[in-house]
Amino acid sequence: MTETPELRVLTRAEIDEAVAWAGREGWNPGVSDAQCFAAQGPAGFFGAFLDGRMVACISVVSYGEAFAFLGLYIVAPEQRGQGIGMALWQFALEHAGHRTVGLDGVVAQQENYRRSGFDLAWRNIRFGGVPVTGLKASDDFTLTWLDGLTSDVAWVDSRVFPAPRPAFLQEWLSAPGHVSIAAYDEGQICAFGTLRRCETGGKIGPLVATSRAAAVAVLGGLLRDWPAGEEVFLDVPEPNGAAVELAQDLGLSPVFETARMYRGRKPEVARDLIFGVTTFELG
């Protein structure tokens, strides 16, 4: 590294730029991702700058005092291999303090993450394609369209995410380009999910359900008005066999994978309820 970069927290406009970089890397962000990410904590986004120009970015977003999630780790192609990314990585992780830190690591970087103290918890598989029609939703469920966070949704989310995230969910469930639905059976919530418009197609996540039938009910509602022939993507924890099978039955195929890794104590979450990960950037 020939020059010493300035390392600092990103401005709100620079968070938009970091998400745009993710698009150029082929990560296919959602059209409202930047505003949703910033809602959880704008102080969790960091950049490296040379002569006032951002040359690397990363996020280490805190969820309370015990958990944080790392994402958006990108170094400009012309600056790679010079130590700038590692300097920013270490700078950002210092802000996590004693918290357990999670991430979804691409295959090429997983060994580097292990050297930084991250251990594998499970694999996530991204399934994508044009969804088939004809998945039969049971009439046992009542669907409710969401325009924000409810206590029912917060309770279900607490079973699959290791810390409360009300600010993020409030924004995520109601952001422009997002459709969010909860399913109830005899007045009890049993599933919820969001479909968001992305640069290409759409992504379904989170999709949390107590059963395959409940997941299908939410999927049916989310995809009801989805344009024919457009792709959707669903990020599925490999250990949840029912979720993998449902993605395949939806007509989707594996296109990408990550490793969910943690530095520190691995959180206990109900993986069998996770039919779709919210986002690889914020967990």
N, C-alpha and C positions, 0 to 999 in steps of 0.2 A: 504494500500500500504506500504509494509515493506521497500522497497528500493526506492530511488528517481531516476527516469529514466532521462537519457539525452534526451532532446527534441531538435530536429534540422531539418533543411531542408535536404531532401534526395539527395544523389548523383544520377547521371544518372543511374548507375548500380542498385542502390537501388529502383529506380522507376520500373525497370524491375522486381525486386523481389516483389514489392507491387502488380503489375499486376499478377504475378504468384500466389500470395496469393489469389487474386480474383478468379483465376481458381480453387484453392483448395476449396474455399467456394461454388463452383458450379455456379459462375456468368458467366462462359463461355465467357471469353474475346476474342477479336479478336487477330489474330496472329501479327498484327502490332499496337495494341493499345498503347503500351508503347511509341513507337517513336512518334505517333501522339499526345498523351497526353503531352509529354515533349515539343513538338513544341510550344504549347500554352504558356507555362511558367514553366520551371523546378523548379523555386523558389516557386511554389505553392504546393509542395509535402513534407510532413512532417512525421517524424517517432519518436517513443519512443524507446530508447535503454537501455538495462541492460547488463553490462559487454561487451559492444561493439556489442551486438546482437539485431537486430530489434525485438521488441515484439508488436508493434502496428504501424499502418500507417493511413494516411488520406490525402486527397487533398482538398485544397481550392484555386482553380485556378481563377485568376483575368482576367476579360475581360474589360480592360480600367479602368476608375476611378469610375464607378458607379455600376458595377455588378461583382459578383463572383459566382462560383458553387462549392459545396462541394460533395465529393464522396470518394470512396476507403477507407471507414472507417472500419478498421478491427483490432481486437485485437487477438493475438495468444490465442488459446483456454485455454492453461494452465495459462494464465495471466489475464483472465477475472474475473470481480468482485473485483478487487483490486484497482480500481481508476486510473489505468494507462490510460485507454481509455479516461476518462473524462478530465484528465490533458492534454492529447494531443489535444483533441477536443477544449478546451479553448485556448490553445496555438495557434492552427492553425487559429481559428476564429479571434484572435487578429490581425492577418495579413490582414484580410479582411477590417479592419478599418470601415469606414462609408458606405461601399458598401452594396447594397442589396445582399443577399446570397440565392441562390436556392439549392435545393437538391431533390433527388428522394428517399423517405424513405420507407424501407420495413415495412410491417405491424407491426412486433414485436417492432419496435423502434419509431413508430410515436408519441406515447404519450411522450416519452423522448424528441423528437425534439420540441414538443409544449412547453415543459417546458423551452426550450432554446430560445423561442421567434419565432419559425417557425409556420406559419399558412398554412392551406390547401388551395391550388388553384384548383387542380383537381386530379383525379386518372388516372394513366397510366396502361394499361393492356398489358402484354406480351402475344402475340399469337404465337404458334409454331406448327410445324408439317411438313409433306411432302406436298409441294404445289401441287395443282391439275393443270392439263393442261386444256386449253380450254377457259381461259379468253380472250375474243375477244378485241384486241386493234384496235382502230379506225385508219383508214388510213389518218386521218386529220393531224396527228402529224409527224414531222420530228425529228428523234433521233440523238443526237450528243454524242459521247463518250468523256468523259472529262479526261484530264491528269493533271488537276490543276484548280485553281480558275479562274473564268472569272468574268467580271463586271456584267454580267447578273445573274449569280448564286449568287454573293454577294448581289445584289439587292433583289432577292427573299428571301434569307436567312435573310435579315434585317427585313422582315415582320414577321418572326416566332422566331427570337432570339433577346434578348434585347440589344445586344451589337455587334459591329463588331468583327469578329474572323478570319481575313485573314490568319494568320500563321497556325492556326489549320486546316482550310478548305483546304488550299493549300496542306498540308501533307495528310489529310484525303482522299481527292478526288483522290490522285495519289499513295497511299501507296501500297506496295506489298500485294497481296491477296485481293485488293479492285477493284471493277468495278463500275464506276460512269458514269451516263448518264443524259443528259438534254433533255427535249422535247420542241419543238417549234411548234407554230401554226401561219402560215403566218408571219414568222420571229420574232414572239414574244415568249419569254420564258414563259412556263406555268407550268413546273415541273422540278425537278431534284431529284436524289436519288443515294445512294451507297449501294452495296451489298458487305459485307466483310466476308472473311473466318475466322471462329472462331475455338476454340478447338473442338467444336461439331457443325457441320453444318455451317450455315452462318446467319448473321443478316442483315436486311435491315434497313438502317437508316443513314442519314435522308431520308425521303421520303416526299417531299413538293410539293404540287400541287394545282392549282387553281380549279380543278374539279376532280371528280372520273375518268372521261375518260382520263385525262392527267396522273393521277396516274397509271392507268392500262397500258398506253403506256410505261411508264418508267419501271414498273414491268415486262412487257413483254420483254423488252430489257435486264434487269438485269438477268432474269431467263432463257434467251434463251439457254445458254450453261451450266446451272446448272445441275450437275449430277442427273439423275433420282433416286428417292428413298432417297435422302439426305434431312434432315430437314432444314427449315429456320425459323427465328424468326422475329417478327415485333412488336415493342412497340408502342401502339396506345393510344392517349389521349381519355379517355372515352367520354368526351363531344362531340367529333367529330363523330357523328353517321354514317356518310358516310365512315369514316375510319374503324370503327368497322365492319360495314357490308362488306367492301371490304376484310378485314382480314378473315372473316368467309367464304366469297365466294372463297377465295384462298385455302380453305380447312384447315385453321389453327384453333386451339382451345386455349382458355385461359390456361396459365400455371403458371402465376405469376402476381403480381400487386405491384405497388408502389404508393406513394402519392407525387405528385409534391407540394412542400412546399417552402415558401419564408420567410426569416427574413428581415423585412423592406418593403418598398413599392413594391407591386406586379407589375411586368412589364406587360405592355399591349402588347400582341402578338396575331396574327391571328391564333387561335387554329383550325379554320375550314380549314386551309391550311396544318396542320400537319397530314399527314397520317402515319408517322413513326418518332419517336423521334431519334435523332442522337445517344445518348448514355446516360445511366443512370449515368455514372461516371462524365461526363463533361457537360451535358445538351443537 
